[in-house]
Amino acid sequence: MDRRSIIKNAGLAGVLAAGVAPAIVHAQANLRWRLTSSFPKSLDTLFGVSDVFAKQVKEMSGGKFEITTHGPGELVPAFGTVDAVQAGTVEMASTAPYYYFGKDPTFAIGCAIPFGLNSRQTTAWMMQGNGLKLTREFYRQYNIINFPMGNTGAQMGGWFRKPIKTLDDVKGLKFRTGGFSGKVWERIGGIAANIPGGEIYQSLEKGTIDAAEWVGPYDDLKLGFYKVANNYAYPGFWEGGPQLDLHVNTKAYDGLSAEYKAIINAASMYAHTNMQAQYDAWNPAALKQLVGLGAKLFPFPQVVMEAAFKEAMALYSELNGSNPAWKKIYEDYANFRRDQNLWFRFTESTFDNFMQRQKL
């Protein structure tokens, strides 16, 4: 009996028994896609998440699905990823969605907004709440399907030439901060600048900006900000748990086999978890090194935190009244945040606060 007869007459069980299934089940096309990142290649965390993802895809596909990764400027600018994926110029991109708040403030919710969810809560909202469903509905108009792919955890508050002690110290201060957080910074009297990571040091050194935030100790040490502004603030109240996204062109994704779609999902979640683990593992040593190099830690004063919180809540209320897409997602997000904070107040924060006071 020939191969076609086996398949036609035996059914799936017969096919498996005859040993011909692998040629059918694994008859996937060889693919080579391109992934552009918003982050410089010098950062083995933020850019590195793309390499981790691509490696997983290649391994899980037996080498048939290869993805090349590209830094800002190689294919498109750092802040050009949404347009590139939407147009199909590239198949995929890794970015922080809040960079695109100028297109629509709704982009920011799936990444980070001031006084939002922490990293664990963000993942919970995405995977077990309505986060992924709602953000995918929003992205559909941009021909994009999104996947969580990385989180830095709570970030530091940035580098300042002088420590912030009062609200008056914020007035007129030109601060590089990512995306949507600049709106709140401006509402408490500062000036916001949205500058790609690879351009921050030069801007700070030349005095184009007065202060800058990026992520946290591990990346900040690599970028050398302590050399030109050594007062290091905490916390980055605008980024309690910023999530990076993998953006995939919808048409390209729809053309994939079910197996390749599953591989993208699994590989992105692996990379997502791996990035958080990297930051948690590497930040402590980097912070010690920064202090040894002269960094001076200071907390944002309570008056600044409270003023920023008040303005953030007012901004969200205004957007609820003017932007239907924002309102639909933010109302669900806010309800989830309220319940998460209630839960964490009795467990996570109490345990963490106790442990962090101990001398171990």
Buried (B, 14 or more C-beta within 10 A) or exposed (E): EEEEEBBEEBEEEBBEEEEBBEEEEEEBEEBEBBBBBBBBBEBBBBBBBBBBBBBBBBEBBEEBBEBBBBBBEEBBBBBBBBBBBBEEBBBBBBBBBBBBBEEBBBBBBBBBBBBBBBBBBBBBBBEEBBBBEBBBEBBEEBBBBBBBBBBBBBBBBBBBEEBBEEBEBBEEBBBBBBBBBBBBBBBBBBBBBBBBBBBBBEBBBEEBBBBBBBBBBBBBBBBEBBEBBBBBBBBBBBBBBBBBBBBBBBEBBEEBEEBBBEBBEEBBBBBBBBBBEBBEEBBEEBBEBBBEEEBEBBEBBEBBBEBBBEBBBEBBEEBBEEBEBBBBBBEBBBEBBEEBEEEBEEEBEEEEEEEEEEEE
